[in-house]
Amino acid sequence: KTDFINFISDQEWKSIEPVSSWFGPSSFLMSSMSALFQLSMWIRHCHGYLTENVGIPVWGSYAVFALATLFSGLILGLVSGALETDWLV
């Protein structure tokens, strides 16, 4: 506590270089990192639910996530291809 008070009263904070806008808490990069972390926690929760509550074996849960990854990649690829060829527009 004393160090913090001295840091403020002695104005040592003026000598510190500001954080780049890329690494600020509200930047796109940090918001994306936060979203990825939240996604990983949600996947972990789903894995726990599938293995503990539903009774699916661990390899079965991994298979579910592998299929979900494949299908989401397929859908994103189709949407990306459709947007490139102006099929939807």
C-alpha positions as MATLAB code, in Angstrom:
seq = 'KTDFINFISDQEWKSIEPVSSWFGPSSFLMSSMSALFQLSMWIRHCHGYLTENVGIPVWGSYAVFALATLFSGLILGLVSGALETDWLV';
ca = [
       0.000    0.000    0.000;
       2.794    2.385    0.879;
       4.592    1.692   -2.412;
       1.444    2.497   -4.364;
       0.885    5.760   -2.484;
       4.516    6.743   -3.091;
       4.150    5.808   -6.763;
       1.250    8.255   -7.075;
       2.531   11.049   -4.838;
       6.038   11.043   -6.375;
       4.441   11.005   -9.857;
       6.491    8.012  -10.942;
       3.623    7.029  -13.208;
       4.648    9.761  -15.658;
       7.828    7.867  -16.532;
       5.943    4.720  -17.589;
       5.303    4.248  -21.288;
       1.605    3.794  -22.168;
       0.363    0.430  -23.391;
      -0.036    0.107  -27.134;
      -3.618    0.309  -28.375;
      -3.276   -3.258  -29.673;
      -2.848   -4.562  -26.132;
      -5.398   -2.353  -24.406;
      -8.253   -4.147  -22.622;
     -10.877   -2.905  -25.071;
      -8.894   -3.583  -28.255;
     -10.030   -6.030  -30.917;
      -7.096   -8.333  -30.154;
      -7.846   -8.600  -26.442;
     -11.591   -8.936  -27.041;
     -10.864  -11.816  -29.420;
      -8.592  -13.466  -26.865;
     -11.317  -13.145  -24.252;
     -13.883  -14.689  -26.604;
     -11.557  -17.628  -27.326;
     -11.014  -18.185  -23.611;
     -14.765  -18.122  -22.974;
     -15.274  -20.578  -25.844;
     -12.684  -22.946  -24.376;
     -14.399  -22.786  -20.967;
     -17.771  -23.516  -22.600;
     -16.298  -26.512  -24.462;
     -14.784  -27.775  -21.206;
     -18.175  -27.426  -19.511;
     -19.884  -29.304  -22.360;
     -17.269  -32.064  -22.210;
     -17.846  -32.441  -18.471;
     -21.605  -32.533  -18.991;
     -21.364  -35.154  -21.731;
     -19.017  -37.419  -19.776;
     -20.457  -37.008  -16.270;
     -24.189  -36.408  -16.713;
     -24.994  -38.076  -20.025;
     -22.536  -40.934  -19.563;
     -20.775  -40.711  -22.908;
     -17.212  -42.064  -22.735;
     -14.366  -39.583  -23.130;
     -13.558  -40.790  -26.640;
     -17.231  -40.303  -27.564;
     -17.151  -36.727  -26.340;
     -14.018  -36.113  -28.391;
     -15.773  -37.600  -31.419;
     -18.738  -35.250  -30.905;
     -16.435  -32.234  -30.802;
     -14.471  -33.471  -33.821;
     -17.672  -33.830  -35.851;
     -18.892  -30.417  -34.691;
     -15.563  -28.920  -35.794;
     -15.790  -30.611  -39.197;
     -19.376  -29.515  -39.798;
     -18.755  -25.941  -38.672;
     -15.726  -25.787  -40.999;
     -17.863  -27.150  -43.829;
     -20.570  -24.554  -43.233;
     -18.071  -21.702  -42.931;
     -16.356  -22.873  -46.124;
     -19.643  -22.993  -48.002;
     -20.653  -19.541  -46.784;
     -17.218  -18.159  -47.653;
     -17.359  -19.688  -51.120;
     -20.877  -18.419  -51.669;
     -19.865  -14.897  -50.692;
     -16.857  -14.997  -53.021;
     -18.981  -15.955  -56.018;
     -21.828  -13.549  -55.182;
     -24.140  -16.557  -54.959;
     -26.073  -15.136  -52.012;
     -26.118  -11.552  -53.210;
];
